[in-house]
Amino acid sequence: MSLDKIINKLATTDNKRAYLELHFWILCSSTIPIINIYISLSSVEIVFLRTMTAFVIIFIFLSIKKIPLKVKTSHVLLLVFTGMLTSIYWVLFVIAAKTSNTSVTLVGMATTPVWVSFVYPIFSKKRPTFNELMTGLSALFGVYMIFSSSFAYSEGMFTAILAAFFAALVTILTSKSSRRYHYLVITFYQMLGAFLATAAVLPYYLKFIKQGSFSIPTPTDILLIIVLAIVFSIIAYSSIVKVMKKITPFSISLANNLAPIYGGVIAYFFFGESELMDLYFYGGAFIIAFAILAMPLAKFIFKLDKVEPSHS
């Protein structure tokens, strides 16, 4: 039975179906840090091969299905730019995974809704509400609590939080396009932008940062990169773009906060006690989660979570 049929049986409305699909892909995506840890290449090399593979495969698929790629020039530029931001987000995400562990990376990424709550009002020309400000400040206190202890992965945590900022930008910008074009077309242009940005940076990275040649991927590296490209860069990414027609950016970034739970449990079976943190870490993570969950729960109770109408 296909995923669509399973979801259709479980969900009785379009919104419920969207939420089920979103949570399924969040569960799957929580394994991405684990996959990146097992790839021997550097962050930029991984993202370069991942985006190139995804772009080529989705181009072939769209050509076979004869799905038109016609998009307004201004929107093409926006989608390509969003793809460039995606490449930054992915590179930082890989760096965080390789310099810390799965739990730290995913907790850092859990700050995405905080960034969304601060950045989204800029795009919508609305001032942040009191609740949003309190959410941000509370989450920042949780981050401070984590860093105030003898935390061994501060570099990875900081990088993951920075990645969360770019993830928030990508979520907001993609949401604006999700109701205008086919989700695969959006993914195509964003993978193009991500590939171009990574390809442009790669020579500088190899010469001045790595100070060496491009690493030759092992068979395992190739297999895992293909999985990242097909399962996560194309199928999962485009599915979440499709879901954005039904769910707000904040709700999507909120749902992603289950990733540390999913990923932490899965990673424990792979890496054992190296995934366990001290009480300060879990206390700070709890404060971040509680701060972020408080406002959307209130929105759900008072029926405030509505998708804004699209504007061409």
C-alpha positions in Angstrom: 0.0 0.0 0.0 1.4 3.4 -1.0 2.0 6.3 1.5 -0.8 8.3 -0.1 -3.3 5.5 0.4 -2.3 5.0 4.1 -2.6 8.7 4.8 -6.0 8.9 3.0 -7.3 6.1 5.2 -6.1 7.7 8.4 -7.1 11.3 7.5 -10.6 12.5 7.1 -9.9 16.0 6.0 -7.3 17.8 3.8 -5.8 19.5 6.8 -5.4 16.3 8.8 -3.9 14.6 5.7 -1.4 17.5 5.4 -0.4 17.2 9.1 0.0 13.4 8.8 2.1 13.8 5.7 4.2 16.5 7.4 4.9 14.4 10.5 5.8 11.4 8.4 8.5 13.3 6.6 9.7 15.0 9.8 10.2 11.5 11.3 12.2 10.5 8.2 14.1 13.8 8.1 15.2 13.3 11.7 17.6 10.7 10.4 19.5 13.1 8.2 22.1 14.0 10.8 22.8 10.3 11.2 23.2 9.9 7.4 25.6 12.9 7.2 27.7 11.5 10.0 28.2 8.3 8.1 29.3 10.1 4.9 33.1 10.6 4.8 33.0 13.8 2.7 33.0 17.4 4.0 29.9 19.5 4.4 30.3 21.5 1.2 31.2 18.4 -0.8 28.1 16.6 0.5 25.7 19.4 -0.3 27.3 19.9 -3.8 26.8 16.3 -4.7 23.4 16.2 -3.1 22.0 19.2 -4.9 23.5 18.3 -8.2 22.0 14.8 -8.1 18.6 16.2 -7.0 18.6 18.8 -9.7 19.4 16.3 -12.5 16.9 13.7 -11.3 14.1 16.1 -10.9 14.8 17.7 -14.3 14.6 14.3 -15.9 11.4 13.5 -14.0 9.7 16.8 -15.0 10.7 16.3 -18.6 9.2 12.7 -18.7 6.0 13.9 -17.0 5.9 17.0 -19.3 5.3 19.3 -16.3 5.8 22.9 -17.6 8.5 24.9 -15.9 7.0 28.2 -16.9 7.3 30.7 -14.0 7.3 34.5 -13.9 10.8 35.8 -14.1 10.6 37.6 -10.8 9.4 34.4 -9.1 12.1 32.3 -10.8 14.7 34.7 -9.2 13.0 34.4 -5.8 12.9 30.6 -6.0 16.5 30.4 -7.1 17.5 32.7 -4.3 15.6 30.6 -1.8 17.5 27.6 -3.1 20.7 29.4 -2.4 19.6 30.0 1.2 18.7 26.3 1.3 22.3 25.4 0.4 23.6 27.6 3.3 21.1 25.9 5.6 22.2 22.4 4.5 25.9 23.1 4.8 25.5 24.5 8.3 23.3 21.6 9.2 26.0 19.1 8.1 28.7 21.0 9.9 26.6 20.9 13.1 26.0 17.2 12.8 29.7 16.4 12.2 31.0 18.7 15.0 28.4 17.6 17.7 25.9 14.8 17.5 22.3 14.2 16.4 20.6 15.3 19.6 22.5 18.6 19.7 21.9 19.3 16.0 18.2 18.7 16.2 17.7 20.8 19.4 19.5 23.7 17.7 17.3 23.3 14.7 14.3 23.4 17.1 14.8 27.2 17.4 13.5 27.5 13.8 10.0 28.6 15.0 11.6 31.4 17.1 13.3 32.8 14.0 10.0 32.4 12.1 8.1 34.4 14.7 10.7 37.2 14.5 11.3 37.2 10.7 7.8 36.5 9.4 6.4 39.9 10.6 9.1 41.6 8.5 7.7 40.0 5.4 4.1 40.4 6.4 4.7 44.0 7.6 3.3 43.2 11.0 4.9 43.9 14.4 5.8 40.8 16.5 3.1 40.2 19.1 3.8 40.1 22.9 3.4 36.3 22.8 5.9 35.9 20.0 8.4 38.1 21.8 8.0 36.1 25.0 8.4 32.8 23.0 11.7 34.1 21.6 13.0 35.3 24.9 12.1 32.1 26.7 13.7 30.0 24.0 16.8 32.1 24.2 16.9 31.5 27.9 16.8 27.7 27.2 19.7 28.1 24.8 21.6 30.1 27.5 21.0 27.3 30.0 22.5 24.8 27.6 25.6 26.9 27.0 26.0 27.8 30.7 26.8 24.2 31.6 30.0 22.3 30.8 28.6 21.8 27.3 31.0 20.0 25.0 29.3 20.8 21.7 28.9 24.5 21.8 30.3 24.9 18.3 27.8 22.4 16.9 24.9 23.9 18.8 25.7 27.5 17.6 26.0 26.2 14.0 22.7 24.4 14.3 21.0 27.6 15.6 22.4 29.5 12.7 21.2 26.8 10.3 17.7 27.2 11.9 17.7 30.9 11.0 18.3 30.1 7.3 15.7 27.3 7.6 13.2 29.9 8.8 13.9 32.2 5.8 13.5 29.2 3.4 10.2 28.2 5.1 8.7 31.7 4.9 9.9 32.4 1.3 8.8 29.0 0.0 5.4 29.3 1.7 4.7 32.4 -0.4 5.3 30.5 -3.6 3.7 27.2 -2.6 0.2 28.3 -3.5 1.2 29.6 -6.9 3.1 26.8 -8.6 3.4 23.0 -8.8 5.4 21.8 -5.8 7.8 19.9 -8.0 8.5 23.0 -10.1 9.2 25.0 -6.9 11.6 22.2 -5.8 13.3 22.2 -9.3 14.2 25.9 -9.2 15.2 25.7 -5.6 17.5 22.8 -6.2 18.9 24.7 -9.2 19.7 27.7 -6.9 21.2 25.4 -4.2 23.4 23.6 -6.7 24.6 26.9 -8.3 25.4 28.4 -5.0 27.3 25.4 -3.8 29.1 25.0 -7.1 30.2 28.7 -6.9 31.6 28.3 -3.4 33.2 24.9 -3.9 36.5 26.1 -5.6 37.0 28.7 -2.8 36.3 26.1 -0.2 38.7 23.6 -1.6 41.5 26.1 -2.1 41.3 28.2 1.1 39.4 26.2 3.7 40.0 22.5 3.0 43.3 23.3 1.2 43.0 20.1 -0.9 41.3 18.5 -3.8 37.7 17.2 -3.9 37.5 13.9 -1.9 36.6 10.8 -3.9 33.4 9.4 -2.5 33.3 5.8 -1.3 30.5 3.5 -2.6 28.8 4.0 0.8 29.1 7.8 0.3 27.5 7.6 -3.1 24.6 5.4 -1.9 23.9 7.7 1.1 24.1 10.9 -1.1 21.6 9.3 -3.6 19.3 8.6 -0.6 19.6 12.3 0.5 19.0 13.5 -3.0 16.0 11.4 -3.9 14.3 10.8 -0.6 14.9 14.1 1.2 15.9 16.7 -1.4 13.1 15.7 -3.9 10.4 13.6 -2.3 10.4 15.0 1.2 11.2 18.6 0.3 8.5 18.8 -2.4 6.0 17.0 -0.2 6.5 19.7 2.5 6.2 22.4 -0.1 2.8 20.8 -1.1 1.8 20.8 2.6 2.5 24.5 2.8 -0.8 25.1 0.9 -2.7 23.9 4.0 -0.4 24.8 6.9 1.2 28.1 8.0 5.0 28.5 8.1 4.9 28.7 11.9 3.0 25.5 12.3 5.4 23.7 9.9 8.5 24.9 11.9 6.7 24.0 15.1 6.1 20.5 13.9 9.8 20.2 13.2 10.4 20.4 16.9 9.4 16.8 17.2 12.6 16.0 15.2 14.9 16.1 18.3 12.6 13.4 19.9 12.5 11.2 16.8 16.1 11.7 16.0 17.4 11.4 19.6 15.7 8.0 20.0 16.9 6.7 16.6 20.4 8.0 17.1 20.7 6.3 20.5 20.3 2.9 18.8 23.1 3.9 16.4 25.6 5.7 18.7 24.6 4.6 22.2 25.6 6.7 25.2 27.4 9.3 23.1 24.0 10.7 22.4 23.2 11.2 26.1 23.6 14.8 27.5 23.6 16.3 31.0 20.7 17.7 32.9 21.4 21.3 31.8 21.1 20.2 28.2 17.8 18.5 28.7 16.5 21.3 30.9 17.4 23.9 28.3 15.8 21.7 25.6 12.6 21.4 27.6 12.4 25.2 28.1 12.9 25.7 24.3 10.2 23.1 23.5 7.8 24.5 26.1 8.3 28.1 25.0 7.7 27.2 21.4 4.7 24.9 22.1 2.9 27.4 24.3 1.8 29.9 21.6 0.7 27.4 18.9 -1.3 25.5 21.5 -3.1 28.7 22.3 -3.6 29.3 18.6 -5.1 25.9 18.2 -7.4 26.2 21.1 -8.7 29.6 20.0 -8.8 28.6 16.3 -6.3 31.2 15.2 -4.1 28.9 12.9 -5.4 29.8 9.5 -3.6 29.9 6.2 -3.4 33.3 4.7 -4.9 33.9 1.3 -2.4 33.9 -1.6 -1.5 37.1 -3.4 -0.1 37.0 -6.9 
